[in-house]
Amino acid sequence: MTDTPPDRLSIDPQSPYFDAAVLERNVGIRFKGVEKTNVEEYCVSEGWVRVSVGNAKDRHGNPMTIKLRGTVEPYFRET
């Protein structure tokens, strides 16, 4: 494995960007210089994160999300 997280990653198992092996390594996200803990998906090259909005759910039971644009810095947390 490499020491850099992938360009795009999702925590949704049905997403094509889901990667369990990478998620097991405890990926952290800095968005605009601030640590985010509620990120559902991110893309570094396009500069966005998708974050959950409170406890709201959509009609399929998935968390409601919004897309925020800005500088995304993924990293592996120390264990």
C-alpha positions as CSV (number, residue, x, y, z in Angstrom):
1,M,0.0,0.0,0.0
2,T,1.0,3.6,-0.5
3,D,1.3,6.3,2.1
4,T,-1.0,8.6,0.2
5,P,-4.8,8.3,0.3
6,P,-6.7,7.9,-3.0
7,D,-7.9,10.9,-5.0
8,R,-11.5,9.9,-4.3
9,L,-13.0,7.8,-1.5
10,S,-16.4,7.0,-0.1
11,I,-17.6,5.3,3.0
12,D,-20.8,4.0,1.3
13,P,-20.3,0.2,0.4
14,Q,-22.5,0.6,-2.7
15,S,-20.3,3.4,-4.2
16,P,-17.7,2.5,-6.9
17,Y,-15.2,4.6,-4.8
18,F,-15.5,2.5,-1.7
19,D,-12.3,0.8,-0.6
20,A,-12.4,-1.1,2.7
21,A,-8.7,-1.7,2.9
22,V,-8.0,2.1,2.7
23,L,-10.7,2.9,5.3
24,E,-9.2,0.4,7.7
25,R,-6.1,2.5,7.8
26,N,-8.1,5.4,9.4
27,V,-8.3,8.2,6.8
28,G,-8.6,11.7,8.2
29,I,-9.8,14.8,6.2
30,R,-8.8,18.4,6.5
31,F,-11.2,20.7,4.6
32,K,-10.1,24.3,4.2
33,G,-7.6,23.6,7.0
34,V,-10.2,22.3,9.5
35,E,-10.4,18.7,10.6
36,K,-13.8,17.2,9.5
37,T,-15.2,14.0,11.1
38,N,-18.6,13.8,9.3
39,V,-17.3,13.3,5.7
40,E,-19.1,10.7,3.6
41,E,-17.1,11.1,0.4
42,Y,-14.3,13.3,-0.9
43,C,-12.5,14.2,-4.2
44,V,-9.2,15.9,-4.0
45,S,-8.8,16.7,-7.8
46,E,-12.3,18.3,-8.0
47,G,-12.0,20.0,-4.6
48,W,-15.1,18.9,-2.7
49,V,-16.4,16.9,0.2
50,R,-19.8,15.4,0.9
51,V,-20.8,15.8,4.5
52,S,-23.8,14.4,6.5
53,V,-26.3,16.9,7.7
54,G,-27.4,16.2,11.2
55,N,-29.5,13.1,11.8
56,A,-31.7,13.6,8.7
57,K,-32.3,10.6,6.5
58,D,-33.4,10.3,2.9
59,R,-36.3,8.0,1.8
60,H,-33.9,5.1,1.5
61,G,-32.6,5.5,5.0
62,N,-29.2,7.0,3.9
63,P,-27.9,10.1,5.7
64,M,-28.7,13.4,4.0
65,T,-25.6,15.1,2.6
66,I,-24.4,18.4,1.1
67,K,-21.4,19.0,-1.1
68,L,-19.0,21.6,0.0
69,R,-16.2,23.0,-2.3
70,G,-12.7,23.9,-1.2
71,T,-9.3,22.6,-0.5
72,V,-9.3,18.9,0.5
73,E,-6.4,17.3,2.3
74,P,-6.7,13.5,3.1
75,Y,-4.2,11.8,5.3
76,F,-3.7,8.6,7.3
77,R,-4.0,9.2,11.0
78,E,-1.4,7.7,13.3
79,T,-2.6,4.6,15.1
